[in-house]
Amino acid sequence: MSLDDFYRQTILDHYQNPRNWGTLEEPDITAQDSNPLCGDEIRIDLKVKEGRVEAVRFSGKGCSISRAAASMLTEAIEGKTIEEVKQITRDDVLDMLGIELGPVRLKCALLALKTLKVGIYGVQQSWPGEEEE
Amino acid sequence: MKALAPERRVDFAAIRRDFPIFEQKAHGKPLIYLDSTATTQKPRVVLETLDRYYRTINSNIHRGVYAIAEEATGQYEAVRGKIARLVNARSAHEIVFTRGTTESINLVANAWGRKNIGAGDVILLTEMEHHSNLVPWQLIAEERGATIRTIPIDGQGRLDLSGLDRLLEGRVRIVSLTHMSNVLGTINPVAEITRRAHRAGALVCVDAAQSVPHLGVDVRELDCDFLAFSGHKMLGPTGIGALYAKRAHLEAMPPFLGGGEMIRQVTLTGSSWNDVPWKFEAGTMNIADTIAFGAALDYLEAIGYAAIAEHTHALAARTMAALAGIPGVVVYGPPAEEHGGIVSFALEDIHAHDVATVLDHEGIAVRAGHHCAMPLHEKLGVAATTRASFYVYNLPSDVDALEEGVRKAKQIFRR
């Protein structure tokens, strides 16, 4: 994969103009996590109304892959039911990013999904997709 | 530091050809390896020594009395002598083989610490330590009810020693610090700190993972009590390192790991211990890698540590000058003249992982992250940095490629 493919315009766009950036006051669900490898941090807040994601915000610090993945993920879950959000897999996130990743950068891409699932389930889950490895 | 002037010019381009890994390409480009602080590449002679060991003398040392076991034992123990000469120990009995720096420090924290650190005692560390010189002490402090203090760093990434005597007040039992920062490249005045620590009644343990490979170290000049380093950061295989300790400490310390070879006599209810250093070498040791590490030490000695220090310092200085010319780049650590062969930097608005990925596509391997020094990065106020580090196979052209790669990263993220 060439560098231009890796840093697709959409990834750079989400990195430089992250969607749903910020925090929510009195969120129904909030979760924070970090990637010990690089010190990336993320917080995701959700407002849930009648089982649906009414609003979502994320904040933190991270590389382009981790921030773009979080931005795309928040767009994808807005308006979805919690049950639908639970069905999102690691492959869904990788499809949104549209690039191939090695095992190290994979953790950047999946930090947001992992954090989101921890928030929804309220307990630490295994890495998304870990059961497939 | 063995400050002998290099007697002759070393042909570092020829040295690079001794490393088979550079015969391959990364992303279709020649591999430029700038992550020697993490681990170094291995010259052909080290790989051949490993291969020859397994082909010709593979056996267990100190046990068999047959020819190949005698040969393996002799070669293994000869490396202990080489290391003793390398760090100017008084005797090979002061050198314990371990898996590396981390295990060496854990050995001190556990074997020495469990006997000598009690409730209310103090362990003095610094803000620039690698996790391997923080976590073992945190574990023993927790177990023994001791507390940890840290020597702060100043704005230029040097230890701020103005408050050292105050930090050494009270029941400070040991000062454990890095000789050369794996992030900042700072070289710490260990001899001075040791003098002041000893005056206050504290021992000194040195994390020499970077300084032994890059500077050459003289333990008698430093007068430290313990010194830990790794083989794989100086052309040797992974899984082999050493602990230097003053003999009196080793004699007084209880064992760290129990098992075969570290004993004198064993009954079903108790045991007595082997002589030092073997008291600390339980079970079958890493024989092949130790002997291959010996080949690495011979190779480095032929180049000369003064020449290595001068070479890696020059590459770091060139890097700092090149990066200073790129707007938006922050370089951490002291000025170039005080810098070892390690340069960490950050780009405004571009995460270290992204810099490393762009460089990777140019064939350049750098480290991105917190380099196992999270507290230091917190102090620097940055989540992650990009680090370029140098060794004998690096050339000035590698620095030029790095500069070009960093400029490319800026271009990609500007659009």
HADDOCK unambig.tbl for C-alpha pairs under 7 A between the chains (distance, minus, plus):
assign (segid A and resid 3 and name CA) (segid B and resid 358 and name CA) 6.86 0.50 0.50
assign (segid A and resid 3 and name CA) (segid B and resid 361 and name CA) 6.40 0.50 0.50
assign (segid A and resid 37 and name CA) (segid B and resid 369 and name CA) 6.54 0.50 0.50
assign (segid A and resid 38 and name CA) (segid B and resid 369 and name CA) 4.18 0.50 0.50
assign (segid A and resid 38 and name CA) (segid B and resid 370 and name CA) 5.75 0.50 0.50
assign (segid A and resid 38 and name CA) (segid B and resid 384 and name CA) 6.04 0.50 0.50
assign (segid A and resid 39 and name CA) (segid B and resid 369 and name CA) 6.89 0.50 0.50
assign (segid A and resid 39 and name CA) (segid B and resid 370 and name CA) 6.71 0.50 0.50
assign (segid A and resid 39 and name CA) (segid B and resid 383 and name CA) 5.49 0.50 0.50
assign (segid A and resid 39 and name CA) (segid B and resid 384 and name CA) 6.48 0.50 0.50
assign (segid A and resid 40 and name CA) (segid B and resid 383 and name CA) 6.84 0.50 0.50
assign (segid A and resid 62 and name CA) (segid B and resid 351 and name CA) 6.77 0.50 0.50
assign (segid A and resid 63 and name CA) (segid B and resid 351 and name CA) 4.85 0.50 0.50
assign (segid A and resid 63 and name CA) (segid B and resid 353 and name CA) 5.99 0.50 0.50
assign (segid A and resid 63 and name CA) (segid B and resid 354 and name CA) 6.20 0.50 0.50
assign (segid A and resid 64 and name CA) (segid B and resid 354 and name CA) 6.61 0.50 0.50
